[in-house]
Amino acid sequence: MVANIVTTTKVNVPDDFNIVNSIDSIISGLPTLIVGYDYVSKQYPDFDITDVKLDDNFYWTFKRTEKRDKHDEDLVWFVNKVYKEFTDKVVYVFVDPIQYRGKTMVKIIRKIKSLPNIVTYEHGEMLYLYSENFIFGIDLKLLKYIGFDSGKIKDKIKASSNVFLGENEILIEYKKCINYLNGNIRFAPYLYSIKNGQNDSSSVIHIPRENWLVY
């Protein structure tokens, strides 16, 4: 789960949002949106009606029956905010054997080999490998073009992955989530790991790309 929404009415959000009808049922530590003026006013009697933020990591909006436009606007804003904050901590590296020097490629390969619980998603000629807040993009077509055996490379990646997902296995299920991420399909294995409990971002120290990748 990526966030809580407290509501007594139906909301149209991705499946990895924890929908509950009471603030007592939220998952502690996740961003939380509370829906409904009456409910918010009871929980936060001194809240500012003009401010969407109630407290650290707590936000509110009207019910759709109270103010439809404001409800829809705030809901989209909250979902976008949650996904942006989650994906901002993920380092994306496009593995480019043409651009990178041999030393850098060795470093990238070692990094990939050191990662546990790799989730790989195949999309066309691209492979996206996710683990520990890193996503590596590997273009099989490019590798084949410069003389590598892309089939063998794919087989090795598949063998070292805990989960290997084909395009049809994930695209439909996560289409709504990916739309919120501006269509960035590379986040698909990351979304899968969140939904299936393979991602514990609270225990992962974020390492900025420049701290380990030398051009």
Number of C-alpha atoms within 10 A of each C-alpha: 15 20 21 23 26 23 18 15 13 9 16 8 15 16 14 17 18 18 22 17 14 13 17 9 12 18 15 11 11 17 20 27 25 25 24 21 15 12 18 20 13 10 11 12 10 10 16 11 14 6 10 17 15 18 11 8 12 15 19 26 24 23 22 16 10 12 13 11 13 13 20 16 11 18 21 13 12 20 20 16 13 17 17 13 10 14 15 10 15 21 17 19 16 11 17 15 15 11 10 14 12 12 10 18 19 12 14 19 11 11 13 19 12 10 15 13 15 27 24 28 29 22 18 11 11 16 23 27 29 32 22 21 20 23 25 19 19 21 19 18 13 16 18 13 10 11 8 13 12 18 12 10 15 16 11 11 19 20 11 18 20 12 17 19 20 13 12 10 12 17 17 11 14 19 15 14 24 20 12 18 17 9 13 11 17 23 21 28 25 27 23 22 18 15 15 11 9 16 19 11 14 8 8 10 10 14 14 12 13 9 7 12 13 13 11
